[in-house]
Amino acid sequence: MKDSILSSNSIEFLEKYLNNASPTGFESEGQKLWMDYLKPYVDTFITDTYGTAVGVINPDAKFKVVIEGHADEISWYVNYISAEGMIYVIRNGGSDHQIAPSKRVNIHTKNGIVRGVFGWPAIHTRKGDKEETPKLDNIFIDCGCTNKEEVEKLGVHVGCVITYPDTFEILNENKFICRAIDNRMGGFMIAEVARMLKENNITLPFGLYITNSVQEEVGLRGAEMITQTIKPNIAIVTDVCHDSTTPMIDQKVQGSTKIGDGPVITYAPAVQNNLRELILETAKANDIPFQRLASSRVTGTDTDAFAYSNGGVASALISLPLRYMHTTVEMVHRDDVENVIKLIYQTLLKLENDHDFKYFS
């Protein structure tokens, strides 16, 4: 893109937002940061019992449009503490056991953060032809204690949530890398849409619900709840999808999508055809590059939760291509981030001109 739509203030917020831990079920601190950033650009907020946050523009309008991302990141739970003080874990979302060994971790306790590491036997001690691979039942955290009592004295107990401390970085000028880009980048992008609407003095003829849902990583639960509260007519969801051009990914299975080549527009049963075509037409009319992806049965995103709620909500999915999903080095291209923002923004402007919303009501 020739002219960036992301201000220095936007990037500053993005870094702060990504670096903050918001594990599934414990998203509140991240939601506070997000709402504080969004506050100048919306008329009011809705929050629910489990922490989904919604900034609302034009709340009295009868017709309601949602733009949505999800706020939670994958993490671990303390599941068992051995007599020797080693901590064994279970997943909170789709955490990858293979990347755990040698990673530093933050254990969140009522006493604050307790630091630890996922330990692993030294290469010298492993039998080359029969060495064990990392599995959920053999990865463990060492927080420097010699027994269970020392661990518990630090405030660590079964049920404490564990996150990685890896922070935001810009690689080679235009690649954003961090943990939790899936999908706090979605929350960032929809907030930027709200900012652009405000700064460009756009008055929409419908209510816009900028929705940052919780608990997507454990079954789309936040979206499932908030759609019953909002009862929208249209939902445009943004999430991430795989860059399938990196090694060891089968494009015949995953499709062909690549970072830097534009937003990915999905075809799936949950995607309402008229709304998808409107988005495609918008991309073409505004010279926004895009890619296509097909999903069998379900999209696996909050699109499914919105689409099949309230008797059916016209829903569509615009994805951000991403490398190394559910690792601590998730990577996206800055141009794609900006083009997703532009595509959602321009789609809303196109909806603005369809005053009877004949295709979606």
N, C-alpha and C positions, 0 to 999 in steps of 0.2 A: 504494500500500500504506500502511495506517495506521501500522503498526509496522515499522521497518526491521529486517531480520535481519543487516545488515552493520554490524559494529562499526567504531569509529575505527581499530582495529588492522588490520582487514580492508582498509579503504580505503588505509591507509598502505602495506600490502603491495602492493595492486593498483597503486598509483602507482609504486612502486619496480620492480615486476615488468614493467610496461608500458614504463617508461622504459629499461630495460636492453635492449640489442640482442641478439637471438637469431636471426640469419639461418639459413636452411636449411643444414644441414651444420655449423653452428657454434653449436649451441644450449646448450653446456655451462654457460656462466655463468648463463643463465636457469634451467636445470635445478637448479643449486645453490641459487639463491634459492628456488625452488619447494619443493625437498625440505626446506630449512631451515624454511620456514613450515609444511609438512605434518607434520614429524617428531613433534610432540606428539600427533598424532591417529591415528597408525598404529602397527602392531606391528613392521613391518620394511619394507625396500625391496628392489626388484629394479631393476637397470640392465642395459642390454645394450651390445654393442660400439659401436653408433652413437649411443647417448646417450638412448634412451627411458628415462624414469624411472617407476617404479610403486611407489606406497605401498600396502601390503597390510594389511588388517584380517582377523584370523582366518585366517592362512595355512594352517592344517592342515585346513581344511574341504574336503570332497570337491567340493561344488558351488561353482562360481566365477562371480561376476558382475563384469563390467568396467563402470566408468563412465569415459568417455574424452574428452579434448580433445587438440589438437595444439599444440606449443610453438613451432614455427618461424614466422618472418616472411619475407615476400618481400624481396629485396635485388638487388644487382647484382654482377657480377664484372668486375674489370679484364680487358679482352680485348686491348687494343693501346695502346701509348704512342707518339705521333707524335714526329718529330724536334723539333717545336716545344714539346713537353711537354704536349700535350693527351691526355686519357685517354678512350678509347672502351670501351664496355661491352657485356656480354651479360647476359641475365636470369638470375637465380637464383630460380625461381618465376615467378609471373605479374605481374612488375613492369610498371607502366603508363608507357610512354614519353611519353604526352601530358602527364603532370603533372610531368615531370622538369625542363624548363627553368626556371631561376632558383631551384631548390631547393638548399639547403645539404646537404652530405653528410659522412659520416664514412667514411674509408677505413681499414680495419682492417689494421694491419701488425704485424710482430714488434717494431717499435720503439714501438708504441702507435698512437693515433688520428692520422691525417693529415687535416686539414680541407680541404675543397674545395667547389666550386659547380658545378652544371650550368649552363654558360654558354649564352647565346642572343643572336643578333644584335639590336641595338637596332631598335625599330620604324621609326626614321628611315631605316634602311639597307635595308629590305625593300620589294620591289615589291608594292604592295597587291593587284593582280589576279592575281599569279603567285607570291605568297610561299609558301615551303615550310612544311609542317607538321612538327611533331616526329615523327621516325621513329627506329627502332632504329639505323639506320646514320648518322644525323646529329646525335644528341645526344652531348654530350661534357662531360667534367669538367675544370675548370681549378683547379689547386691552387696557383696563384701562381708557377709555375716558368717559366723561359724556354726550357728544352730538356729532352730526355729524360733526360740525365745528372742534372740537378737533381732530377727526379722520382724516379729510382731511388735517389739519395742519401738521400731521405726514407724509403726502405724500401718504396716502392710497386713492385709487380711484377705481371706477369700472374698472375691467380688470387687476388689480394687481393679480399676481399669488401667491399661498400659498402652502408651503411645510411643512412637519414635520421635526424636527431637530434630530430625533433619529439616533444614530451613531453606527458604526461597533463594534461588540464584538465577541469573540470566546467563545462559551459555551461548557463546558465539553470537552475541548481539541480539538475537531474536528468538531464542528458545527459552521458555520459562520452564524451570525444573523445580520440583518440590514433592514431598508427600502430600496427599490430600487434594491435589488438583482435581481428582475425582472425589467430590464434584463441587468443591468450594469455588472453583472457577466459574461454575454455573451461577452461583449466587452473586459473584462479582459481575458477570456479564449482564444479568438482568438488572442489577443496580445501576450499571452504566447506561442501560436503556432508559431508565427513569431519569437519570441525570441529563441525558440528551434531550428528552422530552421537555424537561423544565427549562434548560438553557436555551432551547429553540422556541420557547413560548407556544408549545403545541397544546391545544385544547381538544381533548378526545371526546367524542359523543357517547362513549361507553365508560363503564367503570373498569379500571385496570388494577389487577391484583398481583403485585410483585411478590411471589411466594417462595420462601426459602424453607423447604420441608425438612423435617427430621426423619431419622430411622429408615432411609431408603435402603441402606446396606443390609438390612435384616428383613426385607420383604415389602418395601414400598409403604410402610405403615404410616408415616407422617402424611404423605399425600392422600392415602386412603381416608384419614381422619379429616384433613382440612377441606377436602373437596365437598364433604357433607356440610361443612359450615358455610363455605362460600357459595356453593351451588352455581358454578359458572356455566356459561353458554359455550365458551371456547377455552381450550387450554393449549398453549404452546410451551412444550417442555424442552429444556436443554440439559444434556448430559454428555458423557464422553463415549467414544467408541475406539476400537483398536486401529492404530497404524499397522497395517498388515504387511508393510514392506521390510520390516526388520527381520533378522534371522529367526528361523525355527517356527514361523507362522505359515500355515497353509492357506493361501488366498482362495483356493477352491472351496474351502470351508468358511473362512472368515470374511470373504469378499475382498475387494481391492480398494483400500482407502489409505491416504498418506497425509502426514502433517505437512502443512504449507500449501495444500491443494484446495483448501476451502472447507466450509461447513458441510456436514454430511446430512442429507435428507433421507429419512427412512420410509420404506414401504413395509407395511405390516397390517394385520387385521385391525389393530387398535388405532391405526392412523386413519382419520377421516379423509376420504379421497379429495373432496372439494377444498378442504383446508390445505392439504399437501400441495395441490395444484396451485393454489393462491400463493403459497410460499415459493414454489418453483418459478412462477411468473414474476414474482417480486425480485427474485435473484437475477433473472435474465434481464429485466427492465432496468436494474440498477448496476449491471455489470459486476455482480458479486459472484466469484467463482464458487462452485459447489460440486459435491460428489453425491452419489447415490448408494444406498445400502438396503438390502432386503433382510427382514427378520421373520423367521418361521414361528408361527403361533403367538409368541409374545415378544415385546421389545426388551423386557428385563429392566425397564426404567419406570419412572413415575407416570409416564404416558399411559401405561396400562391401568393404573389406579384411577386416573382422571377419566379415561375413555369409558370405562364400564361402571361409572358411578351415576347416581341421580337419573336413572333411566337412559343414560347415554349422553356424553359430552363430546362435542367435536374436538378432537385432539390431534396434535402433530408433534413430531420429534425432530429437533435440529441438534445434531451432535457435533462435538468438538473432537477431531481425531487426536489421539494421544498414544504415546509410546510407553511401554513398561507399566501397564495398569496394575494397581495394588502393590506397587513397590514404593521405595522411598525416593526414587528418581523418576517419577512420572514427568513426561516431557510433552509440551505443546508448543506450537509455533505462534508467535505474537500476531502474525497476519491473520491466522485462523480465528484467534480470539476477537480481533477487531471486526472480522467479517461476520462472525456470529452475531455480535452486537448490532452491526449495521443491518443484517438480514431481519432480525427481530424488530428493530426500530422501523425499518421500511415496511415490513408486513403490517405493523400497527397503523402506519399512515395509510396503507392501502385499505385496511379495514375501516379506517375513518371515513373513507369515501363511499363505503357500501352501507348507507344509512339504514336500510331495511334488513341487513344481515340475512338475506333470503336463503343463502346456502347453508347456514349454520344453525338456524333456529328450528 
